[in-house]
């Protein structure tokens, strides 16, 4: 079973997008979501000042971020000259309070986004079956369907999360969610925990950026040969100045196996590389998050959206799968996960799962893991722990 994270790849008028998929037809409000944890000590990162990249390529590190780096014995000048590429275990910031993500303007150019490779979190079929006391039968595969274009009209809140890891440039998917404490001005993005932090074996990833409605017109690789930044990133690049994931993921998550998958969710607070308006204002909408954690039996249909990048996909286009969810139990001591049939591959990790509640589309989970044969996906239930993390992010950092 693999986790669906993968390494990677004109500003439209503001309008509420429609999420159209089989039985799912509802207005998509653009907003960001949160993840696990709860109190201040469980939240990761703190919004910091933007850095810039000088003509010589050196990163100008703001004083507050420089101070945090020094606290961890990191040479600020060395970091600014490319030292951020050093993943020495002793300097790999891992604790929740250690998140540092200074903006490097111009780092995520179209070619760099397109060249990044997928990185999967895998679990064997045997491991997936080990805790099947409350698991439903494995679902039949559902072939992923290409989302209609332009994406800003059909699924504007969906985008890609780019980041750097020890393996190089990587990519996941994410969703803009509403901020309850800052209505109409959300800067929150929901994704998977393994898209922001390596879990118990590592620390925070770097240079985290969210790109909503990536490749808005769904152009092919050939058509994007000379694509401009505005064609690839129609709403610009949004840097995470704060990230939160669950303590369970930070302490026990792993690249392989099901460890941490039931708590594999995260929320980013982002800011534009250029401009001053909020993400929700820029996009024209965001999605509510449903933290009621309904049982699989209560839900007729769930849809998963994302940008699969591992073959036979290439990460350039948005896809979706709609299915009736079942239950997946990785252990009797862990919460049950949702599971649907879906052929999306690495790169779709972190992508939102949606369902219609009282006529409104809401985010109810995110893609976490799937089998190596790419026949289904599983995502965590979002209950009290996830809601507490979301509330902490919203109250402490939402207005910044």
C-alpha positions as CSV (number, residue, x, y, z in Angstrom):
1,X,0.0,0.0,0.0
2,X,1.4,3.3,-0.9
3,X,0.9,6.7,0.4
4,X,-0.1,9.0,-2.4
5,X,2.4,11.7,-2.0
6,X,4.6,12.4,-5.0
7,X,7.4,14.7,-5.8
8,X,7.0,17.2,-8.6
9,X,6.1,19.2,-11.1
10,X,-3.6,34.1,-15.4
11,X,-5.3,35.1,-12.7
12,X,-9.0,34.4,-13.4
13,X,-12.0,36.4,-12.3
14,X,-13.2,35.5,-8.8
15,X,-16.2,33.2,-8.9
16,X,-17.6,30.3,-6.9
17,X,-16.6,27.2,-8.7
18,X,-18.8,24.1,-9.1
19,X,-17.7,20.7,-8.1
20,X,-19.4,18.4,-10.6
21,X,-18.9,14.6,-10.4
22,X,-21.5,12.0,-10.8
23,X,-23.9,12.5,-8.0
24,X,-21.8,15.3,-6.4
25,X,-22.9,18.7,-7.6
26,X,-22.5,21.5,-5.2
27,X,-20.9,25.0,-4.9
28,X,-17.2,24.8,-4.0
29,X,-16.2,27.5,-1.5
30,X,-12.5,28.1,-1.6
31,X,-10.9,27.8,1.9
32,X,-8.2,25.8,3.6
33,X,-8.5,22.9,6.1
34,X,-6.6,21.8,9.2
35,X,-5.3,18.7,10.7
36,X,-4.7,16.6,13.9
37,X,-3.2,17.8,17.1
38,X,-4.9,20.5,19.1
39,X,-3.1,22.8,21.6
40,X,-0.3,25.2,21.0
41,X,2.4,22.5,21.6
42,X,0.8,20.3,19.0
43,X,0.7,22.9,16.3
44,X,3.7,23.3,14.1
45,X,5.3,26.4,12.7
46,X,4.8,30.1,13.1
47,X,4.2,32.6,10.3
48,X,7.4,34.4,9.5
49,X,8.6,37.1,7.3
50,X,9.1,36.6,3.6
51,X,12.6,36.2,2.3
52,X,13.7,37.1,-1.2
53,X,16.4,35.7,-3.5
54,X,19.1,38.2,-4.6
55,X,20.5,38.2,-8.1
56,X,23.4,36.0,-6.9
57,X,20.9,33.4,-5.8
58,X,21.5,34.0,-2.1
59,X,18.4,33.9,0.1
60,X,17.8,36.9,2.4
61,X,16.7,35.5,5.7
62,X,14.5,37.8,7.9
63,X,15.8,38.3,11.5
64,X,13.0,36.3,13.2
65,X,13.7,33.3,11.0
66,X,17.4,33.7,11.3
67,X,17.1,33.6,15.0
68,X,15.1,30.3,14.9
69,X,17.8,28.8,12.7
70,X,20.5,29.8,15.0
71,X,18.7,28.2,18.0
72,X,19.2,24.9,16.2
73,X,22.9,25.5,15.5
74,X,22.3,26.2,11.8
75,X,24.6,28.7,10.1
76,X,22.3,31.3,8.6
77,X,24.7,32.4,5.8
78,X,25.2,28.8,4.9
79,X,21.5,28.2,4.8
80,X,20.9,31.3,2.6
81,X,23.6,30.0,0.2
82,X,21.8,26.7,-0.4
83,X,22.3,25.1,3.0
84,X,18.5,24.4,3.1
85,X,19.4,21.5,0.8
86,X,21.4,19.9,3.7
87,X,19.3,17.2,5.3
88,X,21.8,16.3,8.0
89,X,19.7,14.5,10.7
90,X,21.0,16.7,13.4
91,X,19.9,19.8,11.5
92,X,16.6,18.4,10.2
93,X,14.0,20.5,12.1
94,X,11.5,17.9,13.4
95,X,9.6,19.1,16.4
96,X,6.2,20.8,16.0
97,X,7.6,24.1,17.1
98,X,10.5,24.0,14.6
99,X,8.7,24.6,11.3
100,X,10.6,27.2,9.3
101,X,9.7,27.9,5.7
102,X,11.3,31.2,4.4
103,X,10.0,32.3,1.0
104,X,12.5,31.9,-1.8
105,X,11.1,34.0,-4.6
106,X,11.3,32.4,-8.0
107,X,12.3,29.0,-6.7
108,X,9.3,27.2,-8.0
109,X,9.4,27.9,-11.7
110,X,7.3,25.9,-14.1
111,X,10.1,23.6,-15.2
112,X,11.0,22.8,-11.6
113,X,7.4,21.9,-10.8
114,X,7.1,19.7,-13.8
115,X,10.4,17.9,-13.2
116,X,9.8,16.7,-9.6
117,X,9.1,13.0,-9.0
118,X,6.6,11.2,-6.9
119,X,7.4,9.8,-3.5
120,X,5.0,7.1,-2.3
121,X,4.2,5.9,1.2
122,X,3.7,2.2,0.7
123,X,1.9,-0.6,2.6
124,X,1.7,-4.2,1.5
125,X,-1.6,-5.9,0.9
126,X,-0.7,-8.2,3.7
127,X,-0.3,-5.3,6.1
128,X,-3.6,-3.8,4.9
129,X,-5.4,-7.0,5.6
130,X,-3.8,-7.6,9.0
131,X,-6.4,-5.6,11.0
132,X,-9.4,-6.5,9.0
133,X,-11.7,-7.2,11.9
134,X,-13.8,-4.1,11.0
135,X,-12.7,-3.7,7.4
136,X,-15.1,-4.1,4.5
137,X,-14.3,-6.1,1.4
138,X,-11.8,-4.5,-0.9
139,X,-13.7,-2.2,-3.3
140,X,-13.7,-2.7,-7.1
141,X,-11.4,-0.3,-8.9
142,X,-12.9,2.9,-10.0
143,X,-11.1,4.4,-13.0
144,X,-10.1,8.0,-12.3
145,X,-11.9,10.6,-14.5
146,X,-10.3,13.7,-15.8
147,X,-11.8,16.9,-14.3
148,X,-13.4,19.3,-16.7
149,X,-11.5,22.4,-17.7
150,X,-11.0,25.2,-16.8
151,X,-10.4,23.9,-13.3
152,X,-11.3,27.2,-11.8
153,X,-14.9,26.7,-12.9
154,X,-15.3,23.1,-11.7
155,X,-12.8,22.5,-8.8
156,X,-11.0,25.8,-8.0
157,X,-10.2,24.9,-4.4
158,X,-8.1,21.9,-5.5
159,X,-4.4,22.4,-6.2
160,X,-0.9,21.0,-5.8
161,X,1.4,21.2,-2.8
162,X,5.1,21.4,-3.8
163,X,8.0,20.9,-1.3
164,X,11.6,19.8,-1.1
165,X,12.7,16.6,0.7
166,X,16.0,14.7,1.0
167,X,15.0,12.9,-2.3
168,X,14.5,16.2,-4.1
169,X,11.5,18.2,-5.3
170,X,8.2,16.5,-4.5
171,X,4.4,17.1,-4.9
172,X,1.1,16.4,-3.3
173,X,-2.4,17.7,-3.7
174,X,-4.3,20.0,-1.4
175,X,-7.6,21.9,-1.0
176,X,-8.5,25.4,0.0
177,X,-10.8,25.4,3.0
178,X,-12.8,28.0,4.8
179,X,-11.5,29.7,8.0
180,X,-14.4,29.9,10.5
181,X,-12.7,32.7,12.4
182,X,-11.9,34.8,9.3
183,X,-14.9,34.4,7.0
184,X,-14.3,35.2,3.4
185,X,-10.5,35.7,4.0
186,X,-9.1,32.2,4.5
187,X,-5.5,31.4,3.9
188,X,-5.8,27.8,4.9
189,X,-5.1,24.7,2.9
190,X,-5.8,21.0,3.8
191,X,-3.4,18.2,2.8
192,X,-1.9,15.1,4.2
193,X,0.6,14.9,7.1
194,X,3.1,13.0,5.0
195,X,3.2,16.0,2.6
196,X,4.6,18.3,5.2
197,X,6.5,16.1,7.7
198,X,8.5,12.9,7.3
199,X,7.1,11.4,10.5
200,X,9.1,9.6,13.1
201,X,12.0,9.1,10.7
202,X,12.6,12.7,9.9
203,X,11.3,16.3,10.2
204,X,9.6,19.1,8.4
205,X,10.0,19.4,4.6
206,X,11.1,22.7,3.1
207,X,10.0,25.2,0.6
208,X,6.3,24.3,0.9
209,X,4.2,26.0,-1.7
210,X,0.5,25.6,-2.7
211,X,-0.6,26.2,-6.3
212,X,-4.4,26.4,-6.7
213,X,-5.9,25.3,-10.0
214,X,-2.5,24.2,-11.3
215,X,-2.5,24.0,-15.2
216,X,-6.0,25.5,-15.2
217,X,-6.7,24.5,-18.8
218,X,-5.4,20.9,-18.4
219,X,-2.9,21.3,-21.2
220,X,-0.6,18.4,-22.3
221,X,3.1,18.2,-21.7
222,X,3.7,19.1,-25.3
223,X,1.4,22.1,-25.0
224,X,3.2,23.2,-21.9
225,X,6.6,23.2,-23.4
226,X,6.9,27.0,-23.4
227,X,4.3,27.7,-20.7
228,X,4.5,30.8,-18.7
229,X,4.3,30.9,-14.9
230,X,0.8,32.4,-15.2
231,X,-0.4,29.5,-17.3
232,X,0.9,26.9,-14.8
233,X,0.0,28.9,-11.7
234,X,-3.0,31.0,-12.6
235,X,-3.5,32.2,-9.1
236,X,0.2,32.4,-8.2
237,X,2.3,30.5,-5.7
238,X,1.3,30.5,-2.0
239,X,4.0,29.8,0.5
240,X,3.3,28.1,3.8
241,X,4.3,30.3,6.7
242,X,2.9,27.9,9.2
243,X,2.1,24.2,9.1
244,X,0.4,21.8,11.5
245,X,-0.1,18.1,11.5
246,X,-1.0,15.5,14.2
247,X,1.3,14.5,17.0
248,X,0.6,10.9,16.0
249,X,2.0,11.5,12.5
250,X,5.0,13.5,13.8
251,X,5.9,10.8,16.3
252,X,4.9,7.6,14.5
253,X,4.4,8.2,10.8
254,X,6.6,6.4,8.3
255,X,7.3,6.3,4.6
256,X,6.3,2.6,4.4
257,X,3.6,0.7,6.1
258,X,0.4,2.0,7.6
259,X,2.0,3.7,10.6
260,X,0.4,7.0,11.3
261,X,-2.1,6.8,8.3
262,X,-5.2,7.1,10.5
263,X,-3.8,10.5,11.6
264,X,-2.3,11.5,8.3
265,X,-3.7,15.0,7.8
266,X,-2.3,18.5,7.9
267,X,-3.2,22.2,7.5
268,X,-1.1,25.0,6.0
269,X,-1.4,28.7,6.5
270,X,-0.2,30.3,3.3
271,X,0.6,33.7,2.0
272,X,1.1,34.9,-1.6
273,X,4.6,35.1,-3.1
274,X,3.3,38.3,-4.6
275,X,0.2,40.3,-3.7
276,X,-1.8,41.0,-0.5
277,X,-5.3,39.5,-0.8
278,X,-6.2,36.3,0.9
279,X,-6.3,33.0,-0.9
280,X,-10.1,32.8,-0.6
281,X,-10.6,36.3,-1.9
282,X,-8.2,35.6,-4.8
283,X,-9.9,32.3,-5.8
284,X,-13.5,33.4,-5.0
285,X,-14.4,30.6,-2.6
286,X,-13.3,27.8,-0.3
287,X,-14.7,24.6,1.2
288,X,-16.2,23.9,4.6
289,X,-14.7,20.9,6.5
290,X,-17.0,18.2,8.0
291,X,-15.5,17.1,11.3
292,X,-18.5,14.9,12.3
293,X,-16.5,11.8,11.1
294,X,-19.6,10.0,9.7
295,X,-19.4,6.2,9.5
296,X,-18.9,4.8,6.0
297,X,-22.4,3.3,6.2
298,X,-23.9,6.8,6.5
299,X,-22.4,8.1,3.3
300,X,-23.7,7.1,-0.1
301,X,-21.0,8.7,-2.2
302,X,-17.6,10.2,-1.6
303,X,-15.3,11.8,-4.2
304,X,-11.5,12.1,-4.1
305,X,-9.8,14.8,-6.2
306,X,-6.1,15.2,-6.9
307,X,-3.2,15.4,-9.4
308,X,-1.8,11.9,-9.8
309,X,1.8,12.0,-11.0
310,X,3.1,8.4,-11.0
311,X,2.5,6.4,-14.2
312,X,0.3,6.2,-16.1
313,X,-0.3,9.8,-15.1
314,X,2.2,12.7,-15.2
315,X,1.0,15.1,-12.6
316,X,-0.2,17.8,-15.1
317,X,-3.9,17.1,-15.0
318,X,-6.6,16.9,-12.2
319,X,-8.5,13.7,-11.8
320,X,-11.3,12.5,-9.5
321,X,-12.9,9.2,-8.3
322,X,-16.5,8.9,-7.0
323,X,-17.5,5.8,-5.0
324,X,-19.4,4.5,-2.0
325,X,-17.0,4.4,0.9
326,X,-16.2,1.3,2.9
327,X,-14.1,0.8,6.1
328,X,-10.4,0.0,6.3
329,X,-8.9,-1.0,9.7
330,X,-5.1,-1.1,9.9
331,X,-5.2,-2.0,13.6
332,X,-7.8,-2.6,16.2
333,X,-6.1,0.2,18.3
334,X,-6.5,2.8,15.5
335,X,-9.5,4.7,14.2
336,X,-11.1,3.2,11.1
337,X,-10.3,4.9,7.8
338,X,-12.5,5.4,4.7
339,X,-11.7,3.5,1.6
340,X,-13.0,3.9,-2.0
341,X,-12.1,2.3,-5.3
342,X,-9.8,4.6,-7.3
343,X,-6.9,4.2,-9.8
344,X,-5.2,7.5,-9.0
345,X,-1.5,7.1,-8.2
346,X,1.3,9.0,-6.3
347,X,0.8,12.7,-6.4
348,X,-2.8,12.6,-5.4
349,X,-1.8,12.3,-1.7
350,X,-3.3,15.0,0.4
351,X,-6.1,15.6,-2.1
352,X,-9.5,16.3,-0.6
353,X,-12.3,13.9,-0.2
354,X,-15.7,15.5,-0.6
355,X,-19.3,14.7,0.1
356,X,-22.6,16.6,-0.1
357,X,-24.2,17.6,3.2
358,X,-27.6,19.5,3.0
359,X,-26.8,20.5,-0.5
360,X,-23.3,21.7,0.2
361,X,-20.0,20.1,-0.8
362,X,-17.8,19.6,2.2
363,X,-14.3,18.2,2.8
364,X,-14.5,15.0,4.8
365,X,-11.1,13.4,4.4
366,X,-7.9,13.4,2.4
367,X,-6.0,10.8,0.4
368,X,-3.4,9.1,2.6
369,X,-2.5,5.6,1.3
370,X,-3.3,3.0,-1.4
371,X,-2.0,-0.3,-2.6
372,X,0.9,-0.8,-5.0
373,X,-1.5,-1.9,-7.8
374,X,-3.4,1.4,-7.6
375,X,-7.0,0.0,-7.2
376,X,-8.2,1.9,-4.2
377,X,-7.4,4.8,-1.9
378,X,-7.9,5.3,1.9
379,X,-8.2,8.4,4.0
380,X,-8.5,9.3,7.7
381,X,-11.7,10.2,9.4
382,X,-11.6,13.8,10.6
383,X,-12.9,13.9,14.1
384,X,-12.3,15.9,17.3
385,X,-8.5,15.7,17.0
386,X,-8.5,17.1,13.5
387,X,-11.0,19.8,14.5
388,X,-8.9,20.9,17.4
389,X,-5.9,21.3,15.2
390,X,-7.9,23.3,12.7
391,X,-9.3,25.6,15.4
392,X,-5.9,26.2,16.8
393,X,-4.5,27.1,13.4
394,X,-7.5,29.4,12.6
395,X,-7.5,31.3,15.9
396,X,-3.7,31.7,16.2
397,X,-2.6,32.3,12.7
398,X,-5.7,32.7,10.4
399,X,-5.6,36.5,10.6
400,X,-1.9,36.9,9.8
